[in-house]
């Protein structure tokens, strides 16, 4: 019995070491995501809230409202487009998806750059740093790309 217990413990500890923090789903509040979106950029996040709005034009996005506040986050539905409509508004959901951040005013950096400078940033964080170096404030758009959900 002792040998089996030691083997099980060894296997489980090796498995934990192989899993990196970047692959884990982070449970967070909407206020946490909005307060520091770059902290969660390109990570799987899980949130709960109430559907406050479903896009009436395309049906490809919705807003999730944090309980007890007026804070909400945009959720892009992707493969789930058409599964939510205006009747879904007010429904409580738990969802998981990839947190995405984008600099929306990156063109301002191009206006302040020299022709020979290349600003092919690989991440939003790099884009923000490039803008800071030029004395510009980055405007960040953040949203969740939905991967799964559960109605509550």
C-alpha positions as CSV (number, residue, x, y, z in Angstrom):
1,X,0.0,0.0,0.0
2,X,2.8,2.4,0.9
3,X,4.5,1.9,-2.6
4,X,1.2,2.6,-4.4
5,X,0.7,5.7,-2.4
6,X,4.2,7.0,-3.2
7,X,3.7,6.2,-6.9
8,X,0.4,8.1,-7.0
9,X,1.9,11.1,-5.2
10,X,4.9,11.1,-7.6
11,X,2.6,11.0,-10.7
12,X,0.3,13.7,-9.5
13,X,3.2,16.1,-8.6
14,X,4.8,15.6,-12.1
15,X,1.4,16.4,-13.7
16,X,1.1,19.6,-11.8
17,X,4.6,20.8,-12.8
18,X,3.7,20.3,-16.5
19,X,0.7,22.6,-16.4
20,X,1.7,26.2,-16.8
21,X,-0.2,29.2,-15.3
22,X,-1.1,30.4,-18.8
23,X,-3.2,27.3,-19.6
24,X,-5.3,27.5,-16.4
25,X,-8.7,29.2,-16.4
26,X,-8.8,32.1,-14.0
27,X,-12.0,32.9,-12.1
28,X,-12.4,36.6,-11.8
29,X,-15.0,39.3,-11.3
30,X,-15.8,41.7,-14.1
31,X,-14.4,44.5,-12.0
32,X,-11.0,42.6,-11.8
33,X,-10.9,42.2,-15.6
34,X,-11.7,45.8,-16.2
35,X,-9.3,47.2,-13.6
36,X,-6.3,45.5,-15.2
37,X,-7.2,43.9,-18.5
38,X,-3.6,43.4,-19.6
39,X,-3.1,41.1,-16.5
40,X,-5.6,38.7,-18.1
41,X,-4.7,39.2,-21.8
42,X,-4.8,36.0,-23.8
43,X,-5.8,33.9,-20.7
44,X,-8.8,31.8,-20.2
45,X,-11.2,33.5,-17.7
46,X,-14.4,32.4,-16.0
47,X,-17.0,34.9,-14.9
48,X,-20.6,35.0,-13.7
49,X,-23.2,37.7,-14.3
50,X,-26.4,38.7,-15.9
51,X,-26.9,39.2,-19.6
52,X,-27.7,42.9,-19.9
53,X,-27.7,43.3,-23.7
54,X,-27.6,41.1,-26.8
55,X,-26.8,42.8,-30.0
56,X,-30.0,43.2,-32.0
57,X,-28.2,43.8,-35.3
58,X,-25.7,40.9,-35.7
59,X,-26.4,38.8,-32.6
60,X,-22.7,38.1,-32.4
61,X,-22.0,39.8,-29.1
62,X,-23.6,40.5,-25.7
63,X,-22.7,42.4,-22.5
64,X,-22.5,40.6,-19.1
65,X,-23.3,42.8,-16.0
66,X,-21.5,42.2,-12.7
67,X,-23.9,41.6,-9.8
68,X,-24.6,44.7,-7.7
69,X,-22.9,47.2,-10.0
70,X,-23.1,48.9,-13.3
71,X,-19.9,47.3,-14.6
72,X,-20.2,45.1,-17.7
73,X,-17.9,43.4,-20.2
74,X,-18.4,42.6,-23.8
75,X,-18.5,39.0,-24.8
76,X,-18.0,38.0,-28.4
77,X,-20.1,34.9,-29.2
78,X,-18.2,33.4,-32.1
79,X,-19.5,29.9,-32.6
80,X,-22.4,30.6,-30.2
81,X,-23.9,33.4,-32.4
82,X,-27.6,32.8,-32.6
83,X,-27.8,31.0,-29.2
84,X,-28.7,34.3,-27.4
85,X,-31.4,36.8,-28.3
86,X,-33.2,39.7,-26.6
87,X,-35.2,37.2,-24.6
88,X,-31.9,36.1,-23.0
89,X,-31.5,39.5,-21.4
90,X,-31.8,39.2,-17.6
91,X,-30.6,35.5,-17.7
92,X,-27.8,34.6,-15.2
93,X,-24.8,32.9,-16.9
94,X,-21.5,31.5,-16.0
95,X,-19.1,31.6,-18.9
96,X,-15.5,30.9,-19.9
97,X,-13.5,32.4,-22.7
98,X,-10.3,33.9,-23.8
99,X,-9.7,37.5,-22.6
100,X,-8.7,39.7,-25.5
101,X,-7.2,43.2,-25.3
102,X,-6.6,45.5,-28.2
103,X,-5.2,49.0,-28.5
104,X,-7.8,50.9,-30.5
105,X,-5.8,54.1,-31.1
106,X,-2.6,52.5,-32.3
107,X,-2.7,54.6,-35.4
108,X,-1.7,57.6,-33.2
109,X,1.7,55.9,-32.8
110,X,2.2,55.8,-36.5
111,X,1.5,59.5,-36.7
112,X,4.3,60.1,-34.2
113,X,6.8,57.6,-35.6
114,X,9.6,58.1,-38.1
115,X,9.3,56.4,-41.4
116,X,12.0,53.9,-40.7
117,X,10.5,52.7,-37.3
118,X,8.7,49.4,-37.3
119,X,6.0,49.0,-34.8
120,X,4.9,45.4,-35.4
121,X,4.0,44.6,-31.8
122,X,3.3,41.0,-30.9
123,X,1.2,41.8,-27.9
124,X,-1.1,44.5,-26.5
125,X,1.4,45.0,-23.7
126,X,4.2,45.8,-26.3
127,X,1.8,48.2,-28.1
128,X,1.1,50.0,-24.8
129,X,4.8,50.3,-24.0
130,X,5.6,51.6,-27.5
131,X,2.9,54.2,-27.1
132,X,4.1,55.2,-23.6
133,X,7.6,55.6,-25.0
134,X,6.2,58.2,-27.4
135,X,4.3,60.0,-24.6
136,X,0.9,58.6,-25.8
137,X,-1.9,57.1,-23.8
138,X,-3.2,53.8,-25.2
139,X,-7.0,53.2,-25.3
140,X,-7.6,49.6,-24.6
141,X,-10.6,47.6,-25.8
142,X,-11.1,44.4,-23.9
143,X,-13.6,41.5,-24.4
144,X,-14.1,37.8,-23.8
145,X,-14.2,35.4,-26.8
146,X,-16.7,32.9,-25.5
147,X,-15.7,29.2,-25.4
148,X,-18.4,27.8,-23.2
149,X,-21.3,28.9,-21.0
150,X,-23.9,27.6,-18.6
151,X,-27.3,29.3,-17.9
152,X,-28.1,29.5,-14.3
